[in-house]
Amino acid sequence: MFTTKTTRLGSGYGCRVFFNGALIVEGRCANRSLIGATFRDLLRTLDKCSGDDFTSAARFRKYREGNPVVSTKHIWTRGTK
């Protein structure tokens, strides 16, 4: 099961995606208004690999009219669990 968490950093926000409690990928954004766009970008990539209904829904919202679009650097980690 995928979950997300946002953390305030000194220079913006960190957007993390977990799978069963293990950190999978992280992205960073400069301000609060780009958090949703950053998560859509991260979840879209995960959906391409092997996602679920949660990642699929985010994938098709990325380019919806009115949504900001970003392409963030993906910081991949190896899960510890």
N, CA, C and O atoms as a Tinker XYZ file with bonds, in Angstrom:
   324  protein
     1  N      0.828000   -1.166000    0.000000    73     2
     2  CA     0.000000    0.000000    0.000000    64     1     3
     3  C      0.886000    1.248000    0.000000    63     2     4     5
     4  O      1.787000    1.375000    0.828000    81     3
     5  N      0.626000    2.154000   -0.922000    73     3     6
     6  CA     1.390000    3.391000   -1.021000    64     5     7
     7  C      0.825000    4.446000   -0.078000    63     6     8     9
     8  O     -0.392000    4.588000    0.049000    81     7
     9  N      1.718000    5.186000    0.586000    73     7    10
    10  CA     1.333000    6.323000    1.410000    64     9    11
    11  C      2.280000    7.474000    1.114000    63    10    12    13
    12  O      3.364000    7.273000    0.567000    81    11
    13  N      1.864000    8.679000    1.479000    73    11    14
    14  CA     2.682000    9.858000    1.215000    64    13    15
    15  C      2.873000   10.663000    2.489000    63    14    16    17
    16  O      2.081000   10.569000    3.427000    81    15
    17  N      3.938000   11.456000    2.507000    73    15    18
    18  CA     4.207000   12.335000    3.636000    64    17    19
    19  C      4.982000   13.549000    3.137000    63    18    20    21
    20  O      5.896000   13.427000    2.322000    81    19
    21  N      4.604000   14.715000    3.637000    73    19    22
    22  CA     5.286000   15.953000    3.290000    64    21    23
    23  C      5.983000   16.498000    4.522000    63    22    24    25
    24  O      5.413000   16.498000    5.613000    81    23
    25  N      7.217000   16.962000    4.354000    73    23    26
    26  CA     8.003000   17.504000    5.446000    64    25    27
    27  C      8.533000   18.872000    5.060000    63    26    28    29
    28  O      9.062000   19.052000    3.962000    81    27
    29  N      8.395000   19.830000    5.954000    73    27    30
    30  CA     8.931000   21.174000    5.719000    64    29    31
    31  C     10.442000   21.117000    5.898000    63    30    32    33
    32  O     10.937000   20.652000    6.925000    81    31
    33  N     11.164000   21.589000    4.899000    73    31    34
    34  CA    12.624000   21.648000    4.941000    64    33    35
    35  C     13.033000   23.113000    4.996000    63    34    36    37
    36  O     12.192000   23.990000    4.805000    81    35
    37  N     14.271000   23.388000    5.244000    73    35    38
    38  CA    14.735000   24.766000    5.291000    64    37    39
    39  C     14.581000   25.489000    3.963000    63    38    40    41
    40  O     14.366000   26.700000    3.935000    81    39
    41  N     14.691000   24.751000    2.861000    73    39    42
    42  CA    14.645000   25.388000    1.543000    64    41    43
    43  C     13.434000   24.936000    0.723000    63    42    44    45
    44  O     13.491000   24.945000   -0.507000    81    43
    45  N     12.356000   24.546000    1.371000    73    43    46
    46  CA    11.171000   24.109000    0.636000    64    45    47
    47  C     10.487000   22.962000    1.350000    63    46    48    49
    48  O     10.391000   22.944000    2.577000    81    47
    49  N     10.010000   21.995000    0.563000    73    47    50
    50  CA     9.279000   20.856000    1.098000    64    49    51
    51  C      9.810000   19.554000    0.512000    63    50    52    53
    52  O     10.181000   19.496000   -0.660000    81    51
    53  N      9.842000   18.513000    1.336000    73    51    54
    54  CA    10.205000   17.180000    0.887000    64    53    55
    55  C      8.950000   16.347000    0.774000    63    54    56    57
    56  O      8.170000   16.271000    1.723000    81    55
    57  N      8.743000   15.723000   -0.367000    73    55    58
    58  CA     7.560000   14.906000   -0.630000    64    57    59
    59  C      8.016000   13.459000   -0.750000    63    58    60    61
    60  O      8.759000   13.115000   -1.670000    81    59
    61  N      7.576000   12.608000    0.176000    73    59    62
    62  CA     8.033000   11.220000    0.219000    64    61    63
    63  C      6.898000   10.261000   -0.073000    63    62    64    65
    64  O      5.755000   10.496000    0.319000    81    63
    65  N      7.218000    9.183000   -0.763000    73    63    66
    66  CA     6.256000    8.120000   -1.047000    64    65    67
    67  C      6.787000    6.841000   -0.411000    63    66    68    69
    68  O      7.935000    6.453000   -0.627000    81    67
    69  N      5.933000    6.194000    0.377000    73    67    70
    70  CA     6.279000    4.960000    1.078000    64    69    71
    71  C      5.469000    3.805000    0.511000    63    70    72    73
    72  O      4.347000    3.994000    0.040000    81    71
    73  N      6.035000    2.625000    0.559000    73    71    74
    74  CA     5.308000    1.404000    0.219000    64    73    75
    75  C      5.424000    0.459000    1.401000    63    74    76    77
    76  O      6.520000    0.015000    1.743000    81    75
    77  N      4.291000    0.152000    2.029000    73    75    78
    78  CA     4.251000   -0.682000    3.239000    64    77    79
    79  C      5.223000   -0.190000    4.310000    63    78    80    81
    80  O      5.894000   -0.990000    4.962000    81    79
    81  N      5.293000    1.116000    4.487000    73    79    82
    82  CA     6.124000    1.707000    5.526000    64    81    83
    83  C      7.562000    1.961000    5.154000    63    82    84    85
    84  O      8.286000    2.590000    5.925000    81    83
    85  N      8.007000    1.497000    4.002000    73    83    86
    86  CA     9.394000    1.689000    3.574000    64    85    87
    87  C      9.455000    2.820000    2.540000    63    86    88    89
    88  O      8.672000    2.849000    1.590000    81    87
    89  N     10.383000    3.737000    2.737000    73    87    90
    90  CA    10.559000    4.851000    1.811000    64    89    91
    91  C     11.014000    4.333000    0.449000    63    90    92    93
    92  O     11.978000    3.574000    0.355000    81    91
    93  N     10.309000    4.752000   -0.608000    73    91    94
    94  CA    10.638000    4.317000   -1.964000    64    93    95
    95  C     11.306000    5.446000   -2.752000    63    94    96    97
    96  O     12.385000    5.274000   -3.318000    81    95
    97  N     10.640000    6.602000   -2.775000    73    95    98
    98  CA    11.135000    7.713000   -3.586000    64    97    99
    99  C     10.776000    9.032000   -2.908000    63    98   100   101
   100  O      9.769000    9.143000   -2.208000    81    99
   101  N     11.635000   10.031000   -3.137000    73    99   102
   102  CA    11.410000   11.353000   -2.570000    64   101   103
   103  C     11.657000   12.409000   -3.627000    63   102   104   105
   104  O     12.515000   12.242000   -4.494000    81   103
   105  N     10.909000   13.489000   -3.554000    73   103   106
   106  CA    11.109000   14.643000   -4.423000    64   105   107
   107  C     11.065000   15.902000   -3.582000    63   106   108   109
   108  O     10.564000   15.891000   -2.457000    81   107
   109  N     11.587000   16.980000   -4.125000    73   107   110
   110  CA    11.604000   18.247000   -3.394000    64   109   111
   111  C     10.901000   19.316000   -4.228000    63   110   112   113
   112  O     10.940000   19.284000   -5.458000    81   111
   113  N     10.262000   20.257000   -3.546000    73   111   114
   114  CA     9.649000   21.385000   -4.243000    64   113   115
   115  C      9.948000   22.663000   -3.466000    63   114   116   117
   116  O     10.184000   22.636000   -2.258000    81   115
   117  N      9.932000   23.773000   -4.183000    73   115   118
   118  CA    10.348000   25.051000   -3.609000    64   117   119
   119  C      9.302000   25.673000   -2.702000    63   118   120   121
   120  O      9.650000   26.322000   -1.716000    81   119
   121  N      8.018000   25.487000   -3.020000    73   119   122
   122  CA     6.995000   26.115000   -2.191000    64   121   123
   123  C      5.776000   25.212000   -2.035000    63   122   124   125
   124  O      5.637000   24.193000   -2.713000    81   123
   125  N      4.908000   25.615000   -1.132000    73   123   126
   126  CA     3.759000   24.796000   -0.750000    64   125   127
   127  C      2.788000   24.550000   -1.905000    63   126   128   129
   128  O      2.154000   23.497000   -1.962000    81   127
   129  N      2.667000   25.495000   -2.811000    73   127   130
   130  CA     1.713000   25.360000   -3.910000    64   129   131
   131  C      2.113000   24.274000   -4.914000    63   130   132   133
   132  O      1.297000   23.894000   -5.754000    81   131
   133  N      3.339000   23.773000   -4.848000    73   131   134
   134  CA     3.808000   22.748000   -5.780000    64   133   135
   135  C      3.848000   21.344000   -5.177000    63   134   136   137
   136  O      4.315000   20.413000   -5.831000    81   135
   137  N      3.366000   21.174000   -3.941000    73   135   138
   138  CA     3.389000   19.863000   -3.295000    64   137   139
   139  C      2.558000   18.857000   -4.084000    63   138   140   141
   140  O      3.031000   17.755000   -4.360000    81   139
   141  N      1.338000   19.215000   -4.448000    73   139   142
   142  CA     0.470000   18.300000   -5.202000    64   141   143
   143  C      1.073000   17.906000   -6.532000    63   142   144   145
   144  O      1.034000   16.737000   -6.916000    81   143
   145  N      1.636000   18.884000   -7.243000    73   143   146
   146  CA     2.251000   18.598000   -8.540000    64   145   147
   147  C      3.461000   17.676000   -8.387000    63   146   148   149
   148  O      3.700000   16.815000   -9.233000    81   147
   149  N      4.216000   17.857000   -7.317000    73   147   150
   150  CA     5.379000   17.009000   -7.066000    64   149   151
   151  C      4.943000   15.568000   -6.794000    63   150   152   153
   152  O      5.532000   14.630000   -7.330000    81   151
   153  N      3.913000   15.392000   -5.963000    73   151   154
   154  CA     3.408000   14.045000   -5.701000    64   153   155
   155  C      2.839000   13.400000   -6.961000    63   154   156   157
   156  O      3.038000   12.205000   -7.178000    81   155
   157  N      2.141000   14.160000   -7.789000    73   155   158
   158  CA     1.609000   13.599000   -9.038000    64   157   159
   159  C      2.737000   13.097000   -9.928000    63   158   160   161
   160  O      2.609000   12.051000  -10.565000    81   159
   161  N      3.841000   13.837000   -9.976000    73   159   162
   162  CA     4.983000   13.418000  -10.792000    64   161   163
   163  C      5.608000   12.138000  -10.235000    63   162   164   165
   164  O      5.919000   11.221000  -10.996000    81   163
   165  N      5.795000   12.066000   -8.917000    73   163   166
   166  CA     6.384000   10.878000   -8.302000    64   165   167
   167  C      5.475000    9.657000   -8.475000    63   166   168   169
   168  O      5.943000    8.575000   -8.831000    81   167
   169  N      4.186000    9.834000   -8.224000    73   167   170
   170  CA     3.245000    8.715000   -8.318000    64   169   171
   171  C      3.051000    8.261000   -9.758000    63   170   172   173
   172  O      2.807000    7.080000  -10.004000    81   171
   173  N      3.155000    9.174000  -10.704000    73   171   174
   174  CA     3.049000    8.807000  -12.119000    64   173   175
   175  C      4.192000    7.857000  -12.495000    63   174   176   177
   176  O      3.981000    6.865000  -13.193000    81   175
   177  N      5.393000    8.169000  -12.026000    73   175   178
   178  CA     6.538000    7.310000  -12.301000    64   177   179
   179  C      6.353000    5.936000  -11.662000    63   178   180   181
   180  O      6.632000    4.916000  -12.292000    81   179
   181  N      5.884000    5.903000  -10.417000    73   179   182
   182  CA     5.648000    4.617000   -9.750000    64   181   183
   183  C      4.565000    3.815000  -10.460000    63   182   184   185
   184  O      4.650000    2.589000  -10.520000    81   183
   185  N      3.553000    4.484000  -10.995000    73   183   186
   186  CA     2.493000    3.775000  -11.698000    64   185   187
   187  C      3.017000    3.121000  -12.970000    63   186   188   189
   188  O      2.552000    2.048000  -13.354000    81   187
   189  N      3.970000    3.754000  -13.617000    73   187   190
   190  CA     4.577000    3.168000  -14.813000    64   189   191
   191  C      5.322000    1.882000  -14.461000    63   190   192   193
   192  O      5.329000    0.930000  -15.241000    81   191
   193  N      5.949000    1.860000  -13.281000    73   191   194
   194  CA     6.731000    0.688000  -12.866000    64   193   195
   195  C      5.821000   -0.462000  -12.456000    63   194   196   197
   196  O      5.891000   -1.545000  -13.038000    81   195
   197  N      4.993000   -0.246000  -11.491000    73   195   198
   198  CA     4.029000   -1.252000  -11.032000    64   197   199
   199  C      3.208000   -0.628000   -9.918000    63   198   200   201
   200  O      3.523000   -0.785000   -8.739000    81   199
   201  N      2.183000    0.062000  -10.289000    73   199   202
   202  CA     1.394000    0.780000   -9.312000    64   201   203
   203  C      0.119000    0.072000   -8.916000    63   202   204   205
   204  O     -0.046000   -1.129000   -9.132000    81   203
   205  N     -0.773000    0.841000   -8.333000    73   203   206
   206  CA    -2.081000    0.349000   -7.924000    64   205   207
   207  C     -3.111000    1.423000   -8.259000    63   206   208   209
   208  O     -2.811000    2.348000   -9.014000    81   207
   209  N     -4.309000    1.317000   -7.715000    73   207   210
   210  CA    -5.350000    2.301000   -8.005000    64   209   211
   211  C     -4.960000    3.702000   -7.547000    63   210   212   213
   212  O     -5.309000    4.687000   -8.197000    81   211
   213  N     -4.242000    3.795000   -6.438000    73   211   214
   214  CA    -3.814000    5.080000   -5.899000    64   213   215
   215  C     -2.862000    5.804000   -6.855000    63   214   216   217
   216  O     -3.046000    6.986000   -7.146000    81   215
   217  N     -1.846000    5.088000   -7.340000    73   215   218
   218  CA    -0.888000    5.708000   -8.253000    64   217   219
   219  C     -1.517000    5.969000   -9.620000    63   218   220   221
   220  O     -1.185000    6.956000  -10.276000    81   219
   221  N     -2.406000    5.106000  -10.043000    73   219   222
   222  CA    -3.069000    5.288000  -11.333000    64   221   223
   223  C     -3.924000    6.542000  -11.355000    63   222   224   225
   224  O     -3.931000    7.274000  -12.345000    81   223
   225  N     -4.644000    6.795000  -10.271000    73   223   226
   226  CA    -5.484000    7.990000  -10.190000    64   225   227
   227  C     -4.640000    9.263000  -10.275000    63   226   228   229
   228  O     -5.027000   10.225000  -10.938000    81   227
   229  N     -3.493000    9.265000   -9.605000    73   227   230
   230  CA    -2.612000   10.425000   -9.644000    64   229   231
   231  C     -2.002000   10.604000  -11.029000    63   230   232   233
   232  O     -1.802000   11.731000  -11.483000    81   231
   233  N     -1.710000    9.507000  -11.691000    73   231   234
   234  CA    -1.094000    9.573000  -13.013000    64   233   235
   235  C     -1.969000   10.323000  -14.016000    63   234   236   237
   236  O     -1.468000   11.121000  -14.809000    81   235
   237  N     -3.252000   10.070000  -13.979000    73   235   238
   238  CA    -4.140000   10.692000  -14.951000    64   237   239
   239  C     -4.596000   12.092000  -14.542000    63   238   240   241
   240  O     -5.265000   12.773000  -15.319000    81   239
   241  N     -4.242000   12.529000  -13.330000    73   239   242
   242  CA    -4.526000   13.906000  -12.913000    64   241   243
   243  C     -3.382000   14.855000  -13.242000    63   242   244   245
   244  O     -3.557000   16.072000  -13.186000    81   243
   245  N     -2.224000   14.324000  -13.580000    73   243   246
   246  CA    -1.045000   15.175000  -13.759000    64   245   247
   247  C     -1.274000   16.282000  -14.780000    63   246   248   249
   248  O     -0.918000   17.432000  -14.520000    81   247
   249  N     -1.850000   15.973000  -15.917000    73   247   250
   250  CA    -2.007000   16.977000  -16.971000    64   249   251
   251  C     -3.429000   17.524000  -17.071000    63   250   252   253
   252  O     -3.792000   18.116000  -18.087000    81   251
   253  N     -4.238000   17.331000  -16.025000    73   251   254
   254  CA    -5.592000   17.878000  -16.033000    64   253   255
   255  C     -5.524000   19.402000  -16.048000    63   254   256   257
   256  O     -4.669000   20.008000  -15.402000    81   255
   257  N     -6.429000   19.997000  -16.790000    73   255   258
   258  CA    -6.460000   21.452000  -16.930000    64   257   259
   259  C     -6.571000   22.116000  -15.560000    63   258   260   261
   260  O     -7.407000   21.736000  -14.740000    81   259
   261  N     -5.730000   23.101000  -15.327000    73   259   262
   262  CA    -5.728000   23.844000  -14.071000    64   261   263
   263  C     -4.726000   23.348000  -13.040000    63   262   264   265
   264  O     -4.419000   24.064000  -12.087000    81   263
   265  N     -4.210000   22.132000  -13.214000    73   263   266
   266  CA    -3.216000   21.599000  -12.283000    64   265   267
   267  C     -1.822000   22.094000  -12.668000    63   266   268   269
   268  O     -1.452000   22.039000  -13.841000    81   267
   269  N     -1.047000   22.574000  -11.696000    73   267   270
   270  CA     0.346000   22.916000  -12.017000    64   269   271
   271  C      1.117000   21.640000  -12.349000    63   270   272   273
   272  O      0.835000   20.575000  -11.800000    81   271
   273  N      2.082000   21.755000  -13.241000    73   271   274
   274  CA     2.877000   20.599000  -13.672000    64   273   275
   275  C      4.340000   20.869000  -13.359000    63   274   276   277
   276  O      4.872000   21.925000  -13.702000    81   275
   277  N      4.990000   19.908000  -12.702000    73   275   278
   278  CA     6.427000   19.985000  -12.455000    64   277   279
   279  C      7.050000   18.654000  -12.839000    63   278   280   281
   280  O      6.386000   17.618000  -12.846000    81   279
   281  N      8.319000   18.698000  -13.152000    73   279   282
   282  CA     9.107000   17.485000  -13.334000    64   281   283
   283  C     10.213000   17.553000  -12.301000    63   282   284   285
   284  O     11.195000   18.277000  -12.468000    81   283
   285  N     10.048000   16.803000  -11.248000    73   283   286
   286  CA    10.978000   16.869000  -10.129000    64   285   287
   287  C     12.046000   15.793000  -10.230000    63   286   288   289
   288  O     11.841000   14.753000  -10.855000    81   287
   289  N     13.173000   16.052000   -9.614000    73   287   290
   290  CA    14.226000   15.043000   -9.532000    64   289   291
   291  C     13.759000   13.963000   -8.559000    63   290   292   293
   292  O     13.330000   14.269000   -7.447000    81   291
   293  N     13.843000   12.712000   -8.976000    73   291   294
   294  CA    13.432000   11.592000   -8.145000    64   293   295
   295  C     14.641000   11.097000   -7.355000    63   294   296   297
   296  O     15.665000   10.736000   -7.934000    81   295
   297  N     14.514000   11.085000   -6.047000    73   295   298
   298  CA    15.567000   10.573000   -5.183000    64   297   299
   299  C     15.121000    9.192000   -4.729000    63   298   300   301
   300  O     14.280000    9.064000   -3.839000    81   299
   301  N     15.687000    8.158000   -5.345000    73   299   302
   302  CA    15.276000    6.776000   -5.072000    64   301   303
   303  C     16.023000    6.234000   -3.870000    63   302   304   305
   304  O     17.204000    6.527000   -3.679000    81   303
   305  N     15.337000    5.447000   -3.064000    73   303   306
   306  CA    15.964000    4.810000   -1.907000    64   305   307
   307  C     15.622000    3.329000   -1.931000    63   306   308   309
   308  O     14.683000    2.904000   -2.605000    81   307
   309  N     16.363000    2.587000   -1.220000    73   307   310
   310  CA    16.053000    1.169000   -1.055000    64   309   311
   311  C     15.276000    1.024000    0.235000    63   310   312   313
   312  O     15.670000    1.561000    1.270000    81   311
   313  N     14.179000    0.300000    0.174000    73   311   314
   314  CA    13.371000    0.082000    1.366000    64   313   315
   315  C     14.141000   -0.705000    2.416000    63   314   316   317
   316  O     14.973000   -1.550000    2.085000    81   315
   317  N     13.859000   -0.423000    3.678000    73   315   318
   318  CA    14.549000   -1.113000    4.754000    64   317   319
   319  C     13.742000   -2.269000    5.289000    63   318   320   321
   320  O     14.234000   -3.036000    6.117000    81   319
   321  N     12.486000   -2.412000    4.823000    73   319   322
   322  CA    11.644000   -3.495000    5.340000    64   321   323
   323  C     11.453000   -4.553000    4.283000    63   322   324
   324  O     10.773000   -5.551000    4.524000    81   323
